[in-house]
Amino acid sequence: MLKDELKQLLVEALRLEDVDPASIADDEPLFGGGLDLDSIDALELVLQLEKTYGIKIGSSEESRAALASINVLAEYIERHRSATSASVKG
């Protein structure tokens, strides 16, 4: 399931050694919430997401919106992954 993959990727990419991926709530804010992530974490996460899922997250506003929670991020990836594959086929 994409949400579980994202939680695992988040923990691994940001080396959150004391965080169990299963403990991250789907609707928990990724920034300003319990994970206490910062702007450097956001940059690392965006780069990893682009590499892993073949999506492009443009502006800082777009990344801030996409990284709101696991739920929002999963929707963003599914929307943009299908748009990317459609533009490649077209």
TALINTA-V362814 format. One record per residue. PHI is phi as a letter, one per 30 degrees, with the letter a starting at -180 (NA if undefined). Layout:
PHI
PHI
This chain:
NA
e
d
d
e
d
d
d
d
e
d
d
d
c
h
d
d
c
c
d
e
d
d
d
d
e
c
d
d
d
c
i
c
d
d
h
d
b
d
d
e
d
d
d
d
d
d
d
d
d
d
d
c
i
c
b
c
d
d
d
d
d
d
d
d
d
c
d
a
d
e
d
d
d
d
d
d
d
d
d
d
d
d
d
d
d
d
d
d
d
